[in-house]
Amino acid sequence: MSGDGAERVVFIDDEEDVRRANRQSLELDGFAVETFGDAESALAAILAEAPGVVVSDVRLPGADGRALLERLHRIDPDLPVILITGHGDISMAVAALRGGAVDFLAKPYPADALVASVRRALERRRLVVENRRLRASLDAALDEDPAFLGLSPEIVRLRRLVRDVAAADVDVLVLGETGSGKEVVASALHRWSRRAERNFVAMNCGALPDSVVESELFGHEAGAFTGALKRRIGRIEHAQGGTLFLDEIESMPLPLQVKFLRVLQERTVEPLGTNEIRPIDMRVVAATKVDLGLEAAQGTFRDDLYHRLNVITIAIPPLRDRREDVMLLFQHFLAKAATRFGREPPPVTRAVRDHLQRHPWPGNVRELGHFAERCALGFAPEDKAAEAAPTPTLAERVERFERDLIRDELIVAGGDVRLAAEALGAPRKTLYDKIARYGLVPTDYR
């Protein structure tokens, strides 16, 4: 059973007139319907191609509806099954719901009740099938490389470009909006290069005060300045043989840009407090979220440093330009968050899906990851549609079944409560209480 089958309805009942009438009702509402008179023939068709939903009478020749439900759920526990029950089958219906049926309908039922139940079941099936496809896509993407999760043409091109550039061992300028994954790209450039066994040294130029950036980057000798009590190896020297990643390079102070330009040109470093010039073998990956060319034209970034960094540029597409990857990324982040919080990943509701599809994600992948964490903790958007039309509870379904059963017996008994009580095997007082509870009027059925 494939589990990703077409959205069609399999209807099973041993009465030909019932099959014909229900097929017509469902087809008029746009469903593709196949009908069968027994469980075995239906099972063969279901195993050949999984339907969207199965609707079956409980009482069938040979294997009954409950046995069919058990067999189907051993094969695919997520296949929605709706059972049809007749008079006196209320305990059977309750047992079926506990056994995994998504709904039951009491005979005689109006056509619109069947259509509504099938529609709800098909929506549930769509979500299951989509989640299965996403999990399969997620596994395939993770097998290729988890750092560039996605199947969109944009992310495939980016992955290929990064692999090619990594082998070239040249300095790289990475362009990308906030949260788009600039450090992920820099790390991949290091990991896929011949420098992978040496240090990957990251520094955010915008996260440090101007007064300490130079010391952090170049290092210093003891006594080089007030408070320099011992020698410190700078980030440049620590990246010897490896990769130096400078994020928010546009925040580097202009005076320091002059010194760093010399490092790039000469591949040497001169720590503070010494005249010793030390040779450096490293790759530099600089990242920015702004247009450095425009910054250079405006004088807020050195033009010569910009051109020295801009040997090869890798632009990361924003998440809004690869929306087909959003759900895949969300599933990955949701699973990771659930594991970290010690919880089961929650189901992806219609409200969450709508938010994922419509939100512009200005914070890109980072924002999506934070949203997944909130969902894993139970703070997902509320499903307005579900609030407007909540799925009936087990108690509500049982009450609906009981009301319909009493109404039908009143019709048969011509409104005579005594006869209806005898037919139902219920005390007359109990039946009167239930008639009052359900707002039934016996004289309406005379």
C-alpha positions as CSV (number, residue, x, y, z in Angstrom):
1,M,0.0,0.0,0.0
2,S,1.7,3.2,-1.2
3,G,0.2,5.6,1.3
4,D,0.4,8.5,-1.1
5,G,-2.6,7.5,-3.2
6,A,-5.1,9.6,-5.1
7,E,-7.8,11.4,-3.1
8,R,-10.6,8.9,-3.9
9,V,-13.3,7.4,-1.8
10,V,-13.9,3.6,-1.4
11,F,-17.5,2.9,-0.3
12,I,-18.4,-0.6,1.0
13,D,-21.9,-1.9,1.6
14,D,-23.6,-5.2,0.7
15,E,-26.8,-3.5,-0.6
16,E,-26.6,-2.4,-4.2
17,D,-29.2,0.4,-3.8
18,V,-27.2,1.8,-0.9
19,R,-24.0,1.7,-2.9
20,R,-25.6,3.4,-5.9
21,A,-27.3,6.2,-3.9
22,N,-24.2,7.0,-1.9
23,R,-21.9,6.9,-4.9
24,Q,-24.2,9.4,-6.6
25,S,-24.2,11.7,-3.6
26,L,-20.4,11.7,-3.3
27,E,-19.8,12.1,-7.1
28,L,-22.2,15.1,-7.2
29,D,-19.9,16.7,-4.7
30,G,-16.9,16.1,-6.9
31,F,-15.4,13.0,-5.3
32,A,-14.0,10.0,-7.3
33,V,-15.8,7.0,-5.8
34,E,-15.3,3.2,-6.1
35,T,-18.0,0.9,-4.5
36,F,-17.7,-2.7,-3.3
37,G,-20.1,-5.2,-1.8
38,D,-17.7,-6.9,0.6
39,A,-14.5,-6.3,2.5
40,E,-12.3,-8.7,0.7
41,S,-12.8,-7.3,-2.8
42,A,-12.5,-3.7,-1.4
43,L,-9.2,-4.7,0.4
44,A,-7.7,-5.9,-2.8
45,A,-8.4,-2.6,-4.5
46,I,-7.2,-0.6,-1.5
47,L,-3.9,-2.5,-1.4
48,A,-3.3,-1.9,-5.1
49,E,-3.8,1.9,-4.7
50,A,-4.3,3.6,-1.4
51,P,-7.5,5.7,-1.4
52,G,-8.1,9.0,0.4
53,V,-10.8,7.6,2.7
54,V,-12.7,4.4,3.2
55,V,-16.4,4.4,4.1
56,S,-17.7,1.0,5.2
57,D,-20.9,-0.5,6.7
58,V,-20.1,-2.4,9.9
59,R,-22.2,-5.4,8.9
60,L,-20.8,-7.0,5.8
61,P,-20.8,-10.6,4.5
62,G,-17.6,-12.3,5.6
63,A,-15.2,-10.0,7.3
64,D,-17.1,-7.1,8.8
65,G,-16.3,-3.4,8.9
66,R,-14.4,-3.7,12.2
67,A,-12.2,-6.5,11.0
68,L,-11.5,-4.4,7.8
69,L,-10.6,-1.4,10.0
70,E,-8.1,-3.5,11.9
71,R,-6.5,-5.0,8.8
72,L,-6.2,-1.6,7.1
73,H,-4.6,0.0,10.2
74,R,-2.1,-2.8,10.4
75,I,-1.0,-1.7,6.9
76,D,-1.5,2.1,7.2
77,P,-2.5,3.4,10.7
78,D,-3.2,6.8,9.1
79,L,-5.7,5.7,6.6
80,P,-9.0,7.4,7.6
81,V,-12.0,5.0,7.9
82,I,-15.6,6.0,8.4
83,L,-18.0,3.3,9.6
84,I,-21.8,3.2,9.0
85,T,-23.9,1.7,11.8
86,G,-27.4,0.6,12.0
87,H,-29.9,0.2,14.9
88,G,-28.6,-1.4,18.1
89,D,-24.9,-0.9,17.0
90,I,-24.1,2.0,19.3
91,S,-21.6,0.0,21.4
92,M,-20.0,-1.3,18.2
93,A,-19.7,2.3,17.0
94,V,-18.0,3.4,20.2
95,A,-15.6,0.5,20.0
96,A,-14.8,1.4,16.4
97,L,-13.9,5.0,17.3
98,R,-11.6,3.7,20.1
99,G,-10.1,1.3,17.5
100,G,-9.2,4.1,15.2
101,A,-12.2,5.0,13.0
102,V,-12.3,8.7,12.3
103,D,-16.1,8.9,12.4
104,F,-19.3,6.9,12.3
105,L,-22.7,7.6,10.7
106,A,-26.0,6.2,12.0
107,K,-28.5,4.9,9.4
108,P,-30.4,6.5,8.0
109,Y,-28.1,9.5,7.5
110,P,-28.6,12.5,5.2
111,A,-26.3,12.8,2.2
112,D,-24.8,16.1,3.4
113,A,-23.6,14.3,6.6
114,L,-21.8,11.7,4.6
115,V,-20.2,14.4,2.3
116,A,-19.1,16.5,5.3
117,S,-17.5,13.5,7.1
118,V,-15.7,12.4,3.9
119,R,-14.5,16.0,3.3
120,R,-13.0,16.2,6.9
121,A,-11.4,12.8,6.5
122,L,-9.8,13.7,3.1
123,E,-8.4,16.9,4.6
124,R,-6.8,14.8,7.3
125,R,-5.4,12.4,4.7
126,R,-4.0,15.3,2.7
127,L,-2.0,16.5,5.7
128,V,-0.7,13.0,6.4
129,V,0.4,12.4,2.8
130,E,2.1,15.8,2.6
131,N,4.0,15.2,5.8
132,R,5.2,11.8,4.5
133,R,6.4,13.5,1.3
134,L,8.2,16.1,3.3
135,R,9.9,13.5,5.5
136,A,11.1,11.7,2.5
137,S,12.4,14.9,1.0
138,L,14.0,15.9,4.3
139,D,15.8,12.5,4.5
140,A,17.1,13.0,0.9
141,A,18.3,16.5,1.6
142,L,19.9,15.6,4.8
143,D,21.8,12.7,3.1
144,E,23.2,15.2,0.6
145,D,24.2,17.9,3.1
146,P,22.2,19.2,6.1
147,A,23.8,22.7,5.9
148,F,22.0,23.5,2.7
149,L,18.6,21.9,3.4
150,G,16.2,22.4,0.6
151,L,15.3,21.2,-2.9
152,S,14.6,24.5,-4.6
153,P,16.7,25.4,-7.7
154,E,18.1,28.3,-5.8
155,I,19.5,26.2,-2.9
156,V,20.7,23.5,-5.4
157,R,22.7,26.1,-7.3
158,L,24.1,27.6,-4.0
159,R,25.2,24.1,-2.8
160,R,27.0,23.4,-6.1
161,L,28.6,26.9,-6.2
162,V,29.9,26.5,-2.6
163,R,31.4,23.1,-3.4
164,D,33.2,24.5,-6.5
165,V,34.5,27.6,-4.7
166,A,35.6,25.6,-1.7
167,A,38.1,23.7,-3.8
168,A,39.5,26.9,-5.4
169,D,40.9,28.1,-2.1
170,V,40.4,31.8,-2.7
171,D,39.0,34.6,-0.5
172,V,35.3,34.9,-0.7
173,L,32.7,37.6,0.0
174,V,29.3,36.2,1.1
175,L,26.2,38.4,0.7
176,G,23.0,37.6,2.5
177,E,20.2,39.1,4.6
178,T,20.1,38.7,8.3
179,G,19.4,35.1,9.3
180,S,20.0,33.7,5.8
181,G,22.9,31.4,6.8
182,K,26.1,33.3,6.0
183,E,28.1,31.4,8.7
184,V,26.6,28.1,7.4
185,V,28.1,29.0,3.9
186,A,31.4,30.0,5.4
187,S,31.6,26.8,7.5
188,A,30.8,24.7,4.4
189,L,33.6,26.5,2.4
190,H,36.0,25.5,5.2
191,R,34.6,21.9,5.6
192,W,34.8,21.1,1.9
193,S,38.3,22.6,1.4
194,R,41.8,21.3,1.9
195,R,41.8,23.3,5.1
196,A,39.1,21.3,6.8
197,E,41.5,19.7,9.3
198,R,42.7,23.1,10.6
199,N,40.8,25.9,12.6
200,F,37.6,27.6,11.5
201,V,37.8,30.9,13.3
202,A,34.7,33.1,13.4
203,M,34.5,36.7,14.5
204,N,31.6,39.2,14.2
205,C,33.0,42.6,13.6
206,G,29.7,44.3,14.7
207,A,29.6,42.5,18.1
208,L,32.7,44.0,19.6
209,P,33.5,47.6,20.7
210,D,35.9,49.4,18.4
211,S,38.5,49.5,21.2
212,V,38.9,45.8,21.3
213,V,38.4,44.7,17.7
214,E,42.1,45.3,16.8
215,S,43.4,43.3,19.7
216,E,40.9,40.5,19.0
217,L,41.9,40.4,15.3
218,F,45.7,40.9,15.4
219,G,46.5,39.8,18.9
220,H,49.0,41.6,21.3
221,E,52.1,41.1,23.4
222,A,52.1,41.5,27.2
223,G,52.3,45.2,28.0
224,A,51.2,46.4,24.6
225,F,48.6,48.6,26.2
226,T,47.0,49.1,29.6
227,G,45.5,45.9,30.8
228,A,47.5,43.7,28.4
229,L,48.9,41.5,31.2
230,K,49.9,38.5,29.0
231,R,50.4,37.6,25.3
232,R,47.3,36.9,23.3
233,I,47.0,35.2,19.9
234,G,44.7,37.1,17.6
235,R,42.0,35.6,15.4
236,I,44.1,36.0,12.3
237,E,47.0,34.0,13.7
238,H,44.7,31.4,15.3
239,A,43.3,30.7,11.8
240,Q,46.8,29.7,10.5
241,G,46.3,27.0,7.9
242,G,42.6,27.2,8.2
243,T,39.8,29.7,7.6
244,L,39.0,33.1,9.1
245,F,35.4,34.1,8.9
246,L,34.6,37.8,9.5
247,D,30.8,38.5,9.8
248,E,29.4,42.0,9.4
249,I,32.7,43.1,7.8
250,E,31.0,46.5,7.0
251,S,31.2,47.2,10.8
252,M,35.0,47.0,10.8
253,P,36.4,50.5,11.8
254,L,38.0,52.4,8.9
255,P,41.5,52.7,10.5
256,L,41.5,48.9,11.1
257,Q,40.4,48.3,7.4
258,V,43.8,49.7,6.3
259,K,45.7,47.2,8.5
260,F,43.5,44.3,7.4
261,L,44.0,45.2,3.8
262,R,47.8,44.8,4.3
263,V,47.1,41.3,5.8
264,L,45.2,40.3,2.7
265,Q,47.8,41.6,0.4
266,E,51.0,40.5,2.2
267,R,49.6,37.4,4.1
268,T,51.5,38.6,7.2
269,V,50.3,39.8,10.6
270,E,52.0,42.1,13.1
271,P,50.5,41.8,16.6
272,L,50.2,44.9,18.8
273,G,53.3,45.6,20.9
274,T,55.8,44.0,18.6
275,N,57.7,44.7,15.4
276,E,57.8,41.0,14.5
277,I,56.0,40.2,11.2
278,R,54.6,36.7,11.1
279,P,53.6,34.9,7.8
280,I,50.0,33.7,7.6
281,D,48.5,31.0,5.4
282,M,44.7,31.3,5.6
283,R,41.5,31.7,3.6
284,V,39.4,34.7,4.4
285,V,35.6,34.6,4.1
286,A,33.9,37.9,4.8
287,A,30.2,38.3,5.1
288,T,27.9,41.3,4.8
289,K,24.2,42.1,4.7
290,V,24.7,45.4,2.9
291,D,25.9,46.5,-0.5
292,L,29.6,47.0,0.1
293,G,30.0,48.6,-3.4
294,L,27.5,51.3,-2.3
295,E,29.2,51.6,1.1
296,A,32.6,52.1,-0.7
297,A,31.1,54.7,-3.1
298,Q,29.7,56.6,0.0
299,G,33.1,56.5,1.8
300,T,31.9,54.4,4.7
301,F,33.9,51.4,3.6
302,R,37.4,51.4,1.9
303,D,37.1,51.0,-1.8
304,D,40.5,49.1,-2.1
305,L,39.5,46.6,0.7
306,Y,36.1,46.0,-1.0
307,H,37.8,45.1,-4.3
308,R,40.4,42.9,-2.5
309,L,37.6,41.0,-0.7
310,N,35.4,40.8,-3.8
311,V,37.4,38.1,-5.6
312,I,34.5,35.7,-5.6
313,T,31.0,36.6,-4.3
314,I,28.4,34.1,-3.1
315,A,24.9,35.5,-2.8
316,I,22.5,33.6,-0.5
317,P,18.9,33.7,-1.7
318,P,16.4,35.0,0.9
319,L,13.9,32.5,2.2
320,R,11.0,34.3,0.4
321,D,12.7,33.5,-2.9
322,R,12.7,29.7,-2.2
323,R,9.3,29.2,-0.6
324,E,9.2,25.6,-1.7
325,D,11.9,24.9,0.9
326,V,10.0,26.5,3.8
327,M,7.9,23.5,4.9
328,L,11.0,21.2,4.5
329,L,13.1,23.5,6.7
330,F,10.3,23.8,9.2
331,Q,9.9,20.1,9.6
332,H,13.7,19.8,10.2
333,F,13.7,22.5,12.8
334,L,10.6,21.2,14.5
335,A,12.0,17.7,14.9
336,K,15.3,19.2,16.3
337,A,13.4,21.4,18.7
338,A,11.1,18.6,19.9
339,T,14.1,16.4,20.5
340,R,15.9,19.2,22.5
341,F,12.8,19.8,24.6
342,G,12.1,16.1,25.1
343,R,8.7,16.2,23.3
344,E,7.1,14.5,20.4
345,P,6.9,16.8,17.3
346,P,3.4,18.2,17.2
347,P,1.2,17.8,14.1
348,V,1.3,20.6,11.6
349,T,-2.1,22.2,11.7
350,R,-3.8,24.1,8.9
351,A,-3.1,27.4,10.8
352,V,0.6,26.6,10.9
353,R,0.7,25.6,7.2
354,D,-1.1,28.9,6.3
355,H,1.4,30.9,8.3
356,L,4.4,29.1,6.7
357,Q,3.0,29.8,3.2
358,R,2.0,33.4,3.7
359,H,4.6,34.9,6.0
360,P,7.4,36.8,4.2
361,W,10.1,35.6,6.7
362,P,12.2,38.8,6.9
363,G,14.4,37.0,9.4
364,N,14.9,34.2,6.9
365,V,16.0,30.7,8.1
366,R,16.8,32.0,11.6
367,E,13.3,33.3,12.1
368,L,11.8,30.1,10.8
369,G,13.9,28.1,13.3
370,H,12.6,30.2,16.1
371,F,9.0,29.7,14.9
372,A,9.6,26.0,14.9
373,E,10.8,26.1,18.5
374,R,7.6,28.0,19.5
375,C,5.5,25.4,17.8
376,A,7.4,22.5,19.5
377,L,6.6,24.2,22.9
378,G,2.9,24.4,22.0
379,F,2.7,28.1,21.0
380,A,1.6,27.5,17.4
381,P,-1.0,29.9,15.7
382,E,-4.6,29.0,16.5
383,D,-6.5,27.2,13.8
384,K,-9.5,29.6,13.2
385,A,-11.2,27.2,10.9
386,A,-10.9,24.4,13.5
387,E,-12.4,26.8,16.1
388,A,-15.3,27.6,13.9
389,A,-16.1,24.0,13.1
390,P,-14.5,21.8,15.8
391,T,-14.3,18.0,15.2
392,P,-17.0,16.3,17.3
393,T,-15.8,14.6,20.5
394,L,-16.5,10.9,21.2
395,A,-19.3,11.9,23.6
396,E,-20.9,14.3,21.1
397,R,-20.8,11.5,18.4
398,V,-22.4,9.0,20.8
399,E,-25.2,11.6,21.7
400,R,-25.8,12.3,18.1
401,F,-26.1,8.5,17.4
402,E,-28.5,8.0,20.4
403,R,-30.7,11.0,19.4
404,D,-31.0,9.7,15.8
405,L,-31.8,6.2,17.1
406,I,-34.6,7.4,19.4
407,R,-36.0,9.6,16.6
408,D,-36.1,6.7,14.2
409,E,-37.9,4.5,16.7
410,L,-40.4,7.2,17.4
411,I,-41.0,7.4,13.6
412,V,-41.6,3.6,13.5
413,A,-43.8,3.7,16.6
414,G,-45.8,6.6,15.2
415,G,-44.9,8.8,18.2
416,D,-45.9,6.1,20.8
417,V,-43.2,6.3,23.5
418,R,-44.3,3.0,25.0
419,L,-43.8,1.1,21.8
420,A,-40.5,2.9,21.2
421,A,-39.3,2.0,24.7
422,E,-40.1,-1.7,24.1
423,A,-38.3,-1.7,20.8
424,L,-35.2,-0.1,22.3
425,G,-35.3,-2.2,25.5
426,A,-35.2,0.9,27.6
427,P,-37.3,1.8,30.7
428,R,-40.1,4.2,29.7
429,K,-39.0,6.9,32.2
430,T,-35.4,6.7,30.9
431,L,-36.7,7.2,27.4
432,Y,-38.8,10.2,28.4
433,D,-35.8,11.8,30.0
434,K,-33.7,11.3,26.9
435,I,-36.5,12.6,24.7
436,A,-36.7,15.8,26.8
437,R,-32.9,16.0,26.8
438,Y,-32.6,15.9,23.0
439,G,-35.6,18.2,22.4
440,L,-37.7,15.6,20.6
441,V,-41.5,15.9,20.5
442,P,-43.2,12.5,20.2
443,T,-46.4,14.0,18.7
444,D,-44.4,15.3,15.8
445,Y,-44.0,11.6,14.6
446,R,-47.7,10.6,14.7
